[in-house]
Amino acid sequence: MVIQLDRHVTIKTKGQMSQKVFTYVQRETKREYLQLFFHVTTMTWLNRNKQKKKGHNEYSKTMQYKLLITIITLLLMTSVYFSVYTSQTVGTFKPAIPKMKVSNSSKVLRTLYQPVVHTDEDYELKQSDSEWNMSAAFEGSRGKTSAIKSNLVFLSDLNSIHRGDIITLQIHARDDNGRERVFGGDIWRVDIYNTKIKFASTCMNKIIDHDNGSYTAHVYAGKSGNMQLRVSLVAQREAVEFVKSVVWPSEPRITWRGIFAKGDFNESSYCFLMRNGVWKNKCEFPHAKALGKTTFLCEPPTVLDCKDLIQVTNGPGPIEQEYVELRNLKTQERKNKYLFKSVNSIMANVPGQIVIHGRKASDYELYSVPQCNADIQEPVSDGYWLGSIWHSLVCQDRQWNDVTEIQQCLRGKDVYFHGDSTMRQWYHKMLQMAGVKVDANNWRDKPESIPGQFVVSGDDPYAMMVTNVRDDINFTFNCHAISRHRTHIPIHRFKFMADILDSMRTPKCNYVFVFSLWSHFHWWALDSYTERLVNIRKAVERLRKRCPNSIMAVKGAHYRGGSPYLDVMYYNMNRIMKEIFKDQGIFFINIWDMNLSYSIAKKTPYSIHMPIDLIQQEVNMFLSHVCLHRT
């Protein structure tokens, strides 16, 4: 006999015995449990009387025990219901999330590549099976996400965290009214840190958005001791959507000042980028191989021809009527600044301190961390900062402090650095690590040639080459084309990366190429930026056909601070670069969480140009990839 009370609870009776097969789930009302209790008790009692009428005058002790067990079980279930659910008000259900047990041994129960993601169907938005019920209507308000009102749930056991464990937590977003958010799109950040020992592990780039108002984060317990925990709401969904749907697609976004010259005569005009718009009577400078459908445009000079453009520099801003769209955008941005008033607000209901217990095993003993190769599987945490060193969980990077070893690794190679000023920092640090004498405190420094050792050529620090004569190593840096600088930049000096890649045709084909395009590109419309990256990928594919053993790497973006608009863009640029260049044999160096961890551990302010000791750790990851087969 089967009694189906509802879809959650089933009571089976076999023969003359009452057996309980019960699946415990959250109940909506207390009455159902009371009904279940009285129902089963009555059925069991009727079965007993029925047996007596049939002549079973002696009721077996076994049946009495089973009746007693059934009654006790139902009493316990009713008690659990009252203790767990009656403390919650109607409409504020909080799912009971199981805690993850953490082993105290040297073997961790899960790997770096299995994110703990809790999914609870009762927490999802459900469609009602009933018809539209007017009596269920209510007056309510929906606000933006509030860090103070949001809830934090730990999936890890905070009483048993050891060094090397991954601390998993989940954020349940609520709005200003305390109402559950049913959409994703917020940007959150989680830090564990101890500034006294210069330790920090940050999760922002790897937070999992379940698109239902809940988010899962993993941070690495890289050091034992007392740690601070901080959960921050970096940007709300509405602010992110405003940047993506209003600010980013708009064009033109910014202007340059074009310098036209012929002989001793010169004049200037405003220049800008356009892809999807229309224009009339402009100087057009198309370059389909590099820019695709995007065109660099300038107002025609009064006297000279369009072909006389020789330099560009930062434009002071639009002043003509034709830039009314850009002016309207600026006005709209000012009106919508309220969207960013809650930037980096701190969650309130967070434990002030957590304790990480000791464990002797090293990170690489606990986990199978791969070598720094292209297209490797990503861990749930990128690593942690401790002292002066970044400890990567992405790959087995190492400290490259031996000049001779670096020179041996790069011997006979042409090493190219292409990008913005953050890539110029890399170039400067690479020269220093490879034995070139440079001013360690001035990354814009242009070194001097040393006869018989190093030959320096190029017009300025943004377009130069240093040759190691003895080891036959060429270090070349080029700033990307159409960058923004206060000084006048000759058009021929800053080349497009697609053109540089297509010009690489030496017979030895011993190329190493690392590039990064982000810090100047928040002025570009999203379609134009994406198209430029796609064209670079095509140029990489052409190079690989000529030189299949070329080593390619991309440096990602990092958090800048100071401008919420920019940080939302940079955050998404990082993801765009990673997506476009995946599965291409290109090593993506994701430095987002590394930079955040550094700033927390060392109490250093965020900047577009981060300190040189951080830059060295980034270059270490690059070298760990380049020298993969030589160490």
ZAMARGU-4260 file (C-alpha; in steps of 0.2 Angstrom, whole numbers, plus 5000, padded with zeros to 4 digits):
<rodrens>
0) 5000/5000/5000 | 5007/5017/4996 | 5000/5034/5003 | 5005/5049/4993 | 5003/5064/5004
5) 5011/5076/4991 | 5026/5076/4980 | 5039/5077/4994 | 5032/5064/5006 | 5028/5046/5003
10) 5023/5033/5016 | 5024/5015/5011 | 5015/5001/5021 | 5020/4983/5016 | 5009/4969/5023
15) 5004/4972/5041 | 5019/4983/5044 | 5020/5002/5043 | 5037/5007/5036 | 5043/5025/5033
20) 5052/5030/5017 | 5054/5049/5020 | 5063/5062/5010 | 5066/5077/5021 | 5064/5093/5012
25) 5059/5111/5017 | 5040/5112/5021 | 5029/5127/5018 | 5017/5125/5032 | 5017/5117/5050
30) 5000/5109/5047 | 5007/5096/5034 | 5018/5088/5047 | 5005/5087/5060 | 4993/5079/5047
35) 5007/5067/5042 | 5010/5062/5061 | 4992/5059/5064 | 4989/5050/5048 | 5002/5037/5050
40) 4998/5035/5068 | 4980/5032/5064 | 4984/5020/5050 | 4996/5010/5061 | 4983/5009/5075
45) 4969/5003/5063 | 4981/4990/5056 | 4984/4984/5074 | 4965/4983/5077 | 4962/4974/5061
50) 4974/4961/5065 | 4966/4958/5082 | 4949/4956/5074 | 4957/4943/5063 | 4962/4933/5078
55) 4979/4940/5081 | 4975/4943/5099 | 4993/4944/5104 | 5001/4959/5095 | 5019/4955/5092
60) 5033/4965/5101 | 5041/4968/5084 | 5025/4977/5078 | 5025/4987/5094 | 5043/4992/5092
65) 5040/4998/5074 | 5025/5008/5080 | 5035/5016/5093 | 5049/5020/5081 | 5037/5027/5068
70) 5029/5039/5081 | 5047/5044/5088 | 5053/5048/5070 | 5038/5059/5066 | 5040/5068/5082
75) 5058/5072/5079 | 5054/5078/5061 | 5041/5089/5068 | 5053/5096/5081 | 5066/5099/5068
80) 5053/5108/5057 | 5049/5120/5072 | 5067/5123/5077 | 5073/5127/5059 | 5059/5135/5050
85) 5047/5143/5062 | 5062/5156/5066 | 5060/5162/5048 | 5047/5175/5043 | 5036/5171/5028
90) 5045/5175/5011 | 5063/5176/5018 | 5068/5158/5015 | 5087/5155/5017 | 5092/5139/5010
95) 5101/5127/5022 | 5118/5125/5013 | 5129/5110/5018 | 5146/5113/5025 | 5161/5106/5016
100) 5171/5095/5027 | 5190/5099/5026 | 5203/5086/5030 | 5217/5089/5043 | 5228/5078/5033
105) 5241/5083/5020 | 5228/5077/5006 | 5215/5089/5002 | 5198/5081/4997 | 5196/5091/4980
110) 5207/5098/4967 | 5210/5116/4961 | 5199/5113/4946 | 5182/5108/4954 | 5173/5123/4960
115) 5160/5120/4974 | 5144/5127/4967 | 5129/5125/4978 | 5112/5124/4968 | 5096/5123/4978
120) 5080/5122/4968 | 5071/5130/4982 | 5082/5145/4980 | 5078/5147/4961 | 5064/5157/4955
125) 5049/5145/4951 | 5034/5147/4940 | 5018/5145/4949 | 5007/5130/4943 | 4991/5140/4947
130) 4982/5153/4937 | 4985/5172/4939 | 4979/5175/4957 | 4974/5193/4960 | 4972/5189/4979
135) 4991/5186/4979 | 4995/5204/4974 | 5005/5215/4986 | 5014/5232/4986 | 5033/5231/4985
140) 5049/5239/4979 | 5064/5233/4970 | 5080/5242/4973 | 5098/5240/4969 | 5110/5227/4977
145) 5115/5232/4995 | 5131/5225/5002 | 5124/5228/5019 | 5108/5219/5017 | 5116/5204/5007
150) 5119/5188/5015 | 5135/5177/5016 | 5135/5158/5018 | 5151/5148/5020 | 5152/5131/5011
155) 5168/5128/5020 | 5169/5123/5039 | 5177/5139/5047 | 5182/5129/5062 | 5193/5117/5052
160) 5202/5127/5039 | 5221/5122/5036 | 5234/5130/5026 | 5232/5124/5008 | 5213/5123/5009
165) 5201/5132/4997 | 5189/5142/5007 | 5172/5142/4998 | 5158/5155/5001 | 5142/5160/4993
170) 5135/5178/4992 | 5116/5179/4992 | 5112/5197/4985 | 5098/5207/4993 | 5092/5225/4988
175) 5091/5240/4999 | 5074/5234/5005 | 5081/5217/5010 | 5073/5209/4996 | 5081/5194/4987
180) 5089/5198/4970 | 5084/5187/4956 | 5096/5192/4943 | 5115/5192/4942 | 5127/5205/4935
185) 5134/5212/4951 | 5153/5213/4952 | 5159/5206/4969 | 5176/5204/4977 | 5182/5193/4992
190) 5199/5195/5001 | 5207/5186/5015 | 5223/5195/5021 | 5235/5199/5035 | 5245/5214/5032
195) 5257/5211/5046 | 5265/5196/5036 | 5261/5203/5019 | 5248/5190/5014 | 5233/5191/5004
200) 5222/5180/4993 | 5209/5189/4982 | 5195/5182/4972 | 5186/5194/4960 | 5190/5188/4942
205) 5185/5170/4946 | 5169/5173/4956 | 5155/5163/4948 | 5139/5172/4944 | 5124/5160/4945
210) 5113/5174/4937 | 5100/5172/4950 | 5106/5184/4964 | 5119/5171/4971 | 5138/5171/4968
215) 5151/5158/4973 | 5169/5163/4977 | 5185/5153/4982 | 5200/5160/4991 | 5216/5150/4995
220) 5222/5148/5013 | 5240/5150/5008 | 5247/5155/5025 | 5242/5149/5043 | 5237/5162/5056
225) 5224/5174/5060 | 5216/5182/5044 | 5204/5196/5040 | 5190/5193/5028 | 5182/5206/5018
230) 5168/5205/5005 | 5165/5220/4994 | 5152/5225/4981 | 5163/5232/4967 | 5149/5237/4956
235) 5130/5234/4955 | 5121/5226/4941 | 5113/5243/4935 | 5130/5252/4934 | 5138/5237/4924
240) 5123/5237/4912 | 5124/5256/4910 | 5142/5255/4905 | 5139/5240/4893 | 5124/5246/4885
245) 5126/5265/4885 | 5144/5271/4887 | 5153/5257/4879 | 5144/5256/4862 | 5144/5275/4859
250) 5154/5283/4846 | 5164/5294/4844 | 5170/5292/4862 | 5185/5303/4862 | 5195/5314/4850
255) 5213/5316/4845 | 5222/5331/4837 | 5229/5327/4820 | 5244/5337/4814 | 5245/5340/4795
260) 5262/5347/4789 | 5270/5350/4772 | 5287/5359/4772 | 5287/5372/4785 | 5268/5374/4785
265) 5257/5364/4797 | 5239/5365/4804 | 5228/5354/4815 | 5211/5347/4816 | 5200/5335/4826
270) 5201/5316/4823 | 5191/5302/4830 | 5186/5283/4827 | 5170/5278/4819 | 5163/5261/4815
275) 5144/5260/4815 | 5140/5279/4812 | 5139/5290/4797 | 5149/5305/4792 | 5151/5317/4778
280) 5167/5326/4771 | 5180/5318/4783 | 5198/5313/4780 | 5197/5294/4780 | 5211/5283/4785
285) 5205/5265/4784 | 5216/5250/4788 | 5205/5234/4786 | 5218/5222/4791 | 5221/5230/4808
290) 5205/5240/4811 | 5192/5230/4801 | 5176/5240/4798 | 5182/5254/4810 | 5189/5270/4802
295) 5201/5283/4809 | 5193/5300/4803 | 5199/5318/4804 | 5191/5335/4800 | 5199/5340/4783
300) 5213/5353/4785 | 5209/5370/4778 | 5224/5371/4767 | 5233/5355/4766 | 5227/5338/4760
305) 5221/5323/4770 | 5237/5313/4765 | 5248/5326/4774 | 5243/5319/4792 | 5260/5316/4801
310) 5256/5316/4819 | 5243/5314/4832 | 5241/5319/4850 | 5228/5320/4863 | 5213/5331/4858
315) 5207/5343/4871 | 5189/5338/4868 | 5175/5340/4856 | 5169/5358/4852 | 5161/5357/4835
320) 5142/5354/4833 | 5146/5338/4824 | 5151/5330/4841 | 5134/5333/4849 | 5132/5314/4852
325) 5148/5314/4862 | 5143/5329/4872 | 5126/5320/4876 | 5135/5305/4882 | 5145/5315/4894
330) 5129/5323/4901 | 5121/5306/4903 | 5136/5299/4912 | 5135/5314/4924 | 5117/5311/4927
335) 5120/5293/4930 | 5134/5295/4943 | 5122/5289/4956 | 5124/5271/4949 | 5141/5271/4956
340) 5138/5278/4973 | 5139/5261/4981 | 5155/5256/4973 | 5167/5245/4984 | 5154/5245/4998
345) 5158/5232/5012 | 5147/5218/5017 | 5142/5220/5035 | 5138/5202/5042 | 5155/5195/5039
350) 5166/5186/5052 | 5179/5199/5057 | 5193/5185/5058 | 5196/5168/5053 | 5209/5156/5059
355) 5220/5145/5047 | 5228/5131/5055 | 5245/5124/5050 | 5250/5111/5038 | 5267/5106/5032
360) 5264/5100/5014 | 5268/5113/5001 | 5256/5120/4988 | 5262/5109/4974 | 5262/5093/4985
365) 5244/5096/4989 | 5239/5100/4971 | 5244/5095/4953 | 5249/5112/4947 | 5254/5111/4928
370) 5268/5120/4920 | 5265/5137/4912 | 5259/5132/4895 | 5245/5139/4884 | 5227/5134/4885
375) 5229/5126/4902 | 5214/5122/4914 | 5210/5136/4926 | 5210/5134/4944 | 5196/5141/4956
380) 5209/5152/4964 | 5224/5160/4955 | 5235/5160/4970 | 5241/5172/4984 | 5253/5185/4988
385) 5265/5182/5003 | 5280/5194/5007 | 5288/5199/4991 | 5282/5184/4980 | 5267/5179/4971
390) 5263/5160/4973 | 5253/5155/4958 | 5241/5140/4957 | 5238/5143/4939 | 5255/5136/4934
395) 5272/5132/4941 | 5280/5149/4939 | 5297/5152/4947 | 5308/5166/4952 | 5320/5170/4939
400) 5335/5179/4947 | 5350/5171/4938 | 5355/5182/4923 | 5365/5168/4915 | 5350/5157/4915
405) 5338/5170/4907 | 5351/5173/4893 | 5353/5155/4890 | 5334/5153/4889 | 5332/5167/4876
410) 5348/5164/4866 | 5345/5166/4848 | 5327/5173/4850 | 5318/5189/4844 | 5308/5194/4859
415) 5294/5207/4855 | 5284/5217/4868 | 5269/5226/4860 | 5256/5237/4869 | 5254/5251/4881
420) 5264/5259/4895 | 5261/5244/4906 | 5269/5233/4893 | 5283/5246/4893 | 5286/5242/4911
425) 5287/5224/4907 | 5300/5228/4894 | 5310/5238/4906 | 5310/5224/4919 | 5315/5211/4906
430) 5330/5221/4900 | 5336/5222/4918 | 5333/5204/4922 | 5343/5200/4906 | 5358/5210/4912
435) 5355/5226/4903 | 5360/5241/4913 | 5344/5252/4916 | 5338/5264/4929 | 5328/5252/4940
440) 5317/5266/4946 | 5313/5274/4929 | 5304/5262/4918 | 5304/5275/4904 | 5323/5275/4904
445) 5331/5272/4888 | 5348/5262/4891 | 5364/5266/4883 | 5374/5255/4871 | 5389/5245/4878
450) 5401/5241/4865 | 5403/5222/4862 | 5388/5218/4874 | 5372/5228/4870 | 5367/5239/4855
455) 5352/5251/4858 | 5343/5257/4843 | 5326/5267/4840 | 5319/5284/4841 | 5313/5284/4859
460) 5308/5273/4874 | 5292/5269/4866 | 5299/5262/4850 | 5316/5254/4852 | 5327/5238/4851
465) 5341/5232/4862 | 5352/5218/4855 | 5362/5206/4866 | 5377/5204/4854 | 5385/5189/4863
470) 5369/5179/4865 | 5360/5185/4849 | 5345/5191/4858 | 5334/5205/4851 | 5322/5214/4863
475) 5310/5225/4854 | 5296/5236/4861 | 5283/5245/4851 | 5269/5255/4858 | 5252/5251/4849
480) 5245/5262/4835 | 5232/5276/4839 | 5237/5277/4857 | 5234/5293/4867 | 5249/5303/4873
485) 5252/5321/4877 | 5266/5323/4865 | 5265/5322/4847 | 5267/5304/4840 | 5273/5302/4822
490) 5261/5290/4813 | 5275/5279/4806 | 5283/5276/4823 | 5268/5267/4832 | 5264/5252/4821
495) 5249/5241/4821 | 5252/5224/4829 | 5244/5215/4814 | 5257/5224/4802 | 5272/5219/4814
500) 5267/5201/4815 | 5265/5200/4796 | 5283/5208/4794 | 5291/5194/4805 | 5298/5183/4791
505) 5316/5179/4796 | 5322/5162/4791 | 5326/5156/4809 | 5308/5160/4815 | 5313/5160/4833
510) 5300/5173/4839 | 5294/5176/4856 | 5279/5189/4856 | 5270/5196/4871 | 5257/5209/4869
515) 5243/5218/4879 | 5230/5230/4873 | 5218/5238/4886 | 5223/5253/4896 | 5221/5265/4881
520) 5206/5256/4874 | 5192/5261/4886 | 5190/5276/4873 | 5186/5264/4860 | 5168/5258/4856
525) 5166/5239/4861 | 5164/5233/4843 | 5179/5242/4837 | 5190/5236/4852 | 5184/5218/4849
530) 5187/5219/4830 | 5205/5225/4833 | 5208/5210/4844 | 5200/5198/4832 | 5212/5205/4818
535) 5227/5202/4829 | 5221/5184/4831 | 5221/5182/4812 | 5238/5189/4811 | 5244/5177/4824
540) 5237/5163/4814 | 5246/5169/4798 | 5262/5170/4808 | 5260/5152/4815 | 5258/5146/4797
545) 5275/5153/4793 | 5283/5150/4810 | 5274/5136/4819 | 5285/5136/4834 | 5283/5155/4838
550) 5279/5158/4857 | 5265/5169/4860 | 5258/5177/4876 | 5245/5190/4881 | 5246/5200/4897
555) 5228/5204/4904 | 5222/5220/4912 | 5222/5224/4930 | 5211/5234/4942 | 5216/5253/4942
560) 5205/5261/4955 | 5199/5279/4955 | 5186/5277/4941 | 5172/5265/4942 | 5168/5267/4924
565) 5186/5262/4919 | 5186/5247/4931 | 5170/5240/4925 | 5177/5241/4907 | 5195/5234/4911
570) 5186/5220/4921 | 5177/5215/4905 | 5192/5219/4893 | 5201/5206/4903 | 5188/5193/4899
575) 5186/5198/4881 | 5205/5196/4878 | 5205/5179/4887 | 5190/5173/4876 | 5197/5179/4859
580) 5214/5171/4861 | 5209/5155/4869 | 5212/5139/4860 | 5226/5147/4850 | 5241/5141/4858
585) 5243/5158/4867 | 5248/5159/4885 | 5235/5171/4894 | 5244/5179/4909 | 5229/5184/4920
590) 5236/5196/4933 | 5219/5204/4939 | 5218/5195/4956 | 5237/5195/4957 | 5237/5214/4957
595) 5223/5215/4969 | 5231/5203/4981 | 5248/5213/4980 | 5239/5230/4985 | 5230/5222/5000
600) 5245/5213/5006 | 5257/5228/5005 | 5244/5241/5008 | 5249/5249/4991 | 5237/5261/4982
605) 5230/5255/4965 | 5238/5263/4950 | 5239/5261/4931 | 5258/5259/4934 | 5260/5246/4948
610) 5277/5245/4958 | 5291/5236/4950 | 5292/5222/4962 | 5275/5217/4956 | 5280/5219/4938
615) 5294/5206/4941 | 5282/5193/4947 | 5272/5196/4932 | 5287/5194/4921 | 5292/5178/4930
620) 5276/5170/4924 | 5280/5175/4906 | 5298/5168/4908 | 5291/5152/4916 | 5281/5149/4900
625) 5294/5155/4887 | 5308/5144/4895 | 5296/5129/4898 | 5306/5117/4889 | 5323/5123/4895
630) 5321/5121/4914
</rodrens>
